[in-house]
Amino acid sequence: MSYKKVIYILPDDLLEQVQKYVDGEFIYIPRKLGNKKEWGTRTSTRQELYKRNTKIYEEYLAGHSSQDLSRKYFLSLKSIQRIIRKQKNSV
């Protein structure tokens, strides 16, 4: 999230109205519902996690234990179990 100077965005009369309620404070203006972006669409994180989870599932099918995968990927046992369950259900 980046900050924009309101003096460059809002007309003077609207700025005065906002200042009646919030003067010299930071405020967050949320996106409209139709403009919201899904998590991970701005970076490659979603794809990287998908690849990692697929690899975890493949290693699990190859015989690696959940405990071994937990140590290898530095994830909790519950996280490994959740990844395996989701991958199993998506196949």
Stockholm file with secondary structure:
# STOCKHOLM 1.0

chainA/1-91         MSYKKVIYILPDDLLEQVQKYVDGEFIYIPRKLGNKKEWGTRTSTRQELYKRNTKIYEEYLAGHSSQDLSRKYFLSLKSIQRIIRKQKNSV
#=GR chainA/1-91 SS CCCCCGGGTSCHHHHHHHHHHCSSCCCCCCCCGGGCCCTTSSSSHHHHHHHHHHHHHHHHHTTCCHHHHHHHHTCCHHHHHHHHHHHHHHC
#=GC SS_cons        CCCCCGGGTSCHHHHHHHHHHCSSCCCCCCCCGGGCCCTTSSSSHHHHHHHHHHHHHHHHHTTCCHHHHHHHHTCCHHHHHHHHHHHHHHC
//
